[in-house]
């Protein structure tokens, strides 16, 4: 999949990642260590699939793949960052703001996250207000 992705063949790469995810899901009876490794690999595959969807501007599918990766590992900062970027590119500014706030609280992303938060505050104050209300709940 990575070679296809690198060559700009995003749909084909996504198909390979999806096939591998299906094969991975069929693995049963694994011991604890192998289950942990399977979770890590699954997260990587979902992030890769999300990258393909993002490149093809299929933002909802990319967000879904990132969210699924985060369900398996809530500390997956790369999946959270990609999801924030997809929300931003899809125009879901309040959701992007929430994800960028989470990244900031984790100390992830550095100046890119700070810049994204500042931009959202300046350009989309109503979305930020909505996000702040959600975060307060």
C-alpha positions in Angstrom: 0.0 0.0 0.0 2.8 2.5 0.9 4.3 2.1 -2.6 0.9 2.8 -4.2 0.3 5.8 -1.9 3.8 7.2 -2.7 2.9 6.8 -6.4 -0.3 8.8 -6.0 -2.5 5.7 -6.5 -4.6 6.4 -3.4 -7.7 4.3 -4.2 -5.5 1.3 -4.9 -3.5 1.9 -1.8 -6.7 2.2 0.3 -8.0 -1.1 -1.1 -4.7 -2.8 -0.1 -5.0 -1.3 3.5 -8.7 -2.4 3.7 -7.8 -6.0 2.5 -5.1 -6.2 5.1 -7.5 -4.9 7.8 -9.9 -7.6 6.9 -7.2 -10.3 7.1 -6.0 -8.9 10.4 -9.6 -9.0 11.8 -9.8 -12.7 11.0 -6.9 -13.5 13.3 -8.3 -15.1 16.4 -6.9 -16.9 19.4 -4.0 -14.6 19.8 -2.1 -14.3 23.1 -2.0 -10.9 24.8 1.3 -9.8 23.2 0.1 -10.6 19.7 -3.2 -8.9 20.4 -1.3 -5.8 21.4 0.8 -5.9 18.2 -2.4 -6.5 16.2 -3.9 -3.3 17.7 -0.8 -1.3 16.8 -0.7 -2.6 13.2 -4.5 -2.0 12.9 -4.0 1.6 14.0 -1.2 2.1 11.4 -3.4 0.6 8.6 -6.3 2.8 9.6 -4.1 5.9 9.6 -2.8 4.9 6.2 -6.3 4.4 4.9 -7.3 7.8 6.3 -4.3 9.4 4.5 -5.6 8.0 1.2 -9.1 9.2 1.9 -7.8 12.6 2.8 -5.8 12.9 -0.4 -8.9 11.9 -2.4 -10.9 14.6 -0.4 -13.2 11.9 1.0 -13.1 13.6 4.4 -15.9 11.8 6.1 -14.3 8.4 5.4 -10.9 9.7 6.5 -12.5 11.0 9.8 -14.1 7.6 10.3 -10.8 5.7 9.8 -9.1 8.1 12.3 -11.9 7.7 14.8 -11.6 3.9 14.5 -7.9 4.1 15.1 -8.5 6.2 18.1 -11.0 3.7 19.5 -8.2 1.1 19.5 -5.7 3.5 21.0 -6.9 6.8 22.4 -3.3 8.1 22.7 -2.7 7.8 18.9 -1.7 11.4 18.3 -1.0 10.9 14.6 -4.6 9.7 14.1 -5.9 12.6 16.1 -3.9 15.1 14.1 -5.1 13.7 10.8 -8.7 13.7 12.0 -8.3 17.4 13.0 -6.9 18.2 9.6 -9.7 16.3 7.9 -12.3 18.2 9.9 -10.6 21.4 9.0 -10.5 20.6 5.3 -14.1 19.5 5.4 -15.2 22.8 7.0 -16.2 21.2 10.3 -14.4 23.9 12.2 -15.8 23.2 15.7 -14.8 19.5 15.4 -11.4 20.5 14.2 -11.0 22.9 17.1 -11.9 20.2 19.6 -9.3 17.8 18.1 -6.6 20.5 18.0 -7.4 21.4 21.7 -7.0 17.7 22.6 -3.6 17.6 20.8 -2.6 20.8 22.5 -3.5 19.3 25.9 -1.4 16.3 25.1 1.6 18.5 24.2 1.5 17.2 20.6 2.0 19.0 17.3 3.9 22.0 18.6 3.6 25.2 16.6 1.4 23.6 13.9 -1.3 22.9 16.4 -0.9 26.3 18.0 -1.1 28.0 14.6 -4.2 26.0 13.7 -6.0 27.0 17.0 -5.1 30.6 16.4 -6.3 30.5 12.9 -9.6 28.9 13.9 -10.1 31.5 16.7 -9.5 34.4 14.2 -11.4 33.1 11.2 -14.2 31.0 12.7 -15.0 32.5 16.2 -18.6 31.1 16.0 -17.3 27.6 15.5 -14.8 28.1 18.4 -17.6 29.2 20.6 -19.7 26.2 19.7 -16.7 23.9 20.4 -16.0 25.6 23.7 -19.6 24.9 24.8 -19.1 21.2 23.8 -15.8 21.0 25.7 -17.4 22.5 28.8 -20.1 19.8 29.0 
